[in-house]
Amino acid sequence: MRVLVVSDIHANLTAFDAVLADAGAVDEVWCLGDVIGYGPDPNEIVERLRSLPKLTCMLGNHDVAVLGQMDFAVFNTEARKSLLWQKKALTPENIAFLESLPQETLVRGDVTLAHGSPRDPVWEYILNTLVARLNFESFQTSYCFVGHSHIQCLFQLDRDKDRVSLNVPRVNEVSQLTPRVILNPGSVGQPRDRDPRAAYAIYDTDGQVWAPRRVEYNIPEVQQRIREANLPEKHAIRLGEGW
Ligand code: ZN
């Protein structure tokens, strides 16, 4: 089975449509959360996701916040401003879709899915090998797919040495996976590794092959919609620079 793995789309429809076109035919789509927040297209992004057959979608911290299940004060001023705007803009049907998404981890075959980490699915960032090592104790499957950090990377556990190594793949570097690994496809709608192209991954469940990818999209078009909606200028600038 060929699975499209995406995360942190953040209401950026142009980036997500570029990813869907670049990925080609897939059997399933696994979305690791943060569908909304930051970007100008909250309704459009939820509707695009709802139109996909065989979608599994997790709830991220921005999604939880827009549903009113979390205090907005935990977000910085600009992120909060976008969330308030999006909360107002979202239709009842699209709110209902977000409300139907799980906050806990899900298991699909040999893979555990979480937004942040298996230990703390909504909030924890896996940014270093120490936090990754601790999280290997919180899931049972061979692999765990996470988002949240917006950094395309993988953490491999060497069971004999009980050590975790971090690998930031080169563009189009395909990995033949061996248990156990925590993998992050990167962010579709707001990459933070200084490469502004949309990030995602293709996972081949039969061969256990992970292919991280990047695709260009029309960033000025999204920046223009951010400005037209009077959303924070910072969110427009960072898209162009990848941070
Ligand atoms: Zn995010």
Boltz pocket constraint, residues with backbone or C-beta under 6 A from the ligand:
constraints:
  - pocket:
      binder: B
      contacts: [[A, 8], [A, 10], [A, 33], [A, 34], [A, 60], [A, 148], [A, 149], [A, 150]]
      max_distance: 6.0
